[in-house]
């Protein structure tokens, strides 16, 4: 639980204009494996886990964008732009 940075693994429409210096707020006690081709970003907290998934028009984050300040607002802006 807490603030952490992403390790971006590949280009992502959802993470456009964001980089590895941005912090996001994580509030979960579980984590998904990072061994999937849909993983666009991972995070490290005791072990590496999936933080952002993207496949066609399906997007998922392990963190709370709405609680992640300016970086989270940018991610939500990207998501709404993709949905429009």
C-alpha positions as CSV (number, residue, x, y, z in Angstrom):
1,X,0.0,0.0,0.0
2,X,1.3,3.4,-0.8
3,X,3.0,5.4,-3.6
4,X,5.2,3.8,-6.1
5,X,6.5,4.3,-9.6
6,X,5.9,2.2,-12.7
7,X,8.5,0.3,-14.8
8,X,7.1,0.8,-18.4
9,X,7.7,-2.3,-20.5
10,X,6.3,-1.2,-23.8
11,X,4.4,1.7,-25.5
12,X,0.9,2.3,-24.2
13,X,-1.9,4.5,-25.3
14,X,-3.1,4.6,-21.7
15,X,0.3,5.8,-20.4
16,X,0.8,8.5,-23.1
17,X,2.6,11.5,-21.7
18,X,3.5,9.6,-18.5
19,X,6.9,8.2,-17.6
20,X,8.8,6.3,-14.9
21,X,9.2,9.4,-12.7
22,X,5.5,9.6,-12.1
23,X,4.1,8.1,-8.8
24,X,0.8,6.2,-8.5
25,X,-1.2,5.2,-5.4
26,X,-1.5,1.5,-4.8
27,X,-3.9,0.2,-2.1
28,X,-4.2,-3.6,-2.6
29,X,-2.8,-6.6,-0.8
30,X,-2.8,-8.8,-3.9
31,X,-0.9,-8.7,-7.1
32,X,-1.1,-10.4,-10.6
33,X,1.9,-12.0,-12.2
34,X,3.9,-9.9,-14.6
35,X,4.3,-12.8,-17.1
36,X,1.9,-11.7,-19.8
37,X,2.2,-10.1,-23.2
38,X,-0.6,-7.6,-22.2
39,X,1.5,-6.1,-19.4
40,X,2.6,-2.6,-20.4
41,X,4.0,-1.6,-16.9
42,X,5.1,-3.4,-13.8
43,X,5.9,-2.3,-10.3
44,X,8.2,-3.6,-7.6
45,X,7.2,-4.1,-4.0
46,X,8.9,-7.1,-2.6
47,X,8.4,-8.8,-6.0
48,X,7.7,-7.6,-9.5
49,X,3.9,-7.6,-10.4
50,X,1.7,-6.3,-13.2
51,X,0.6,-2.7,-12.7
52,X,-0.9,-1.8,-16.1
53,X,-2.4,-4.2,-18.7
54,X,-3.5,-3.2,-22.2
55,X,-5.0,-5.4,-24.9
56,X,-6.9,-3.8,-27.8
57,X,-9.6,-1.7,-26.1
58,X,-9.2,-3.3,-22.7
59,X,-7.2,-1.4,-20.0
60,X,-6.5,-2.3,-16.4
61,X,-4.5,-0.8,-13.6
62,X,-3.4,-2.3,-10.3
63,X,-3.3,1.2,-8.7
64,X,-6.0,3.9,-8.1
65,X,-5.7,6.6,-10.8
66,X,-8.3,8.7,-9.0
67,X,-6.1,8.9,-5.9
68,X,-2.8,9.4,-7.9
69,X,-2.8,13.2,-8.2
70,X,-1.7,14.8,-11.5
71,X,-0.3,11.5,-13.0
72,X,-3.6,9.7,-12.3
73,X,-5.6,12.6,-13.8
74,X,-3.4,12.3,-17.0
75,X,-4.1,8.6,-17.2
76,X,-7.8,9.1,-16.8
77,X,-7.7,11.8,-19.4
78,X,-6.0,9.4,-21.8
79,X,-8.6,6.7,-21.0
80,X,-11.6,9.1,-21.7
81,X,-9.9,10.2,-24.9
82,X,-9.6,6.6,-26.0
83,X,-13.2,5.9,-25.2
84,X,-14.5,8.9,-27.1
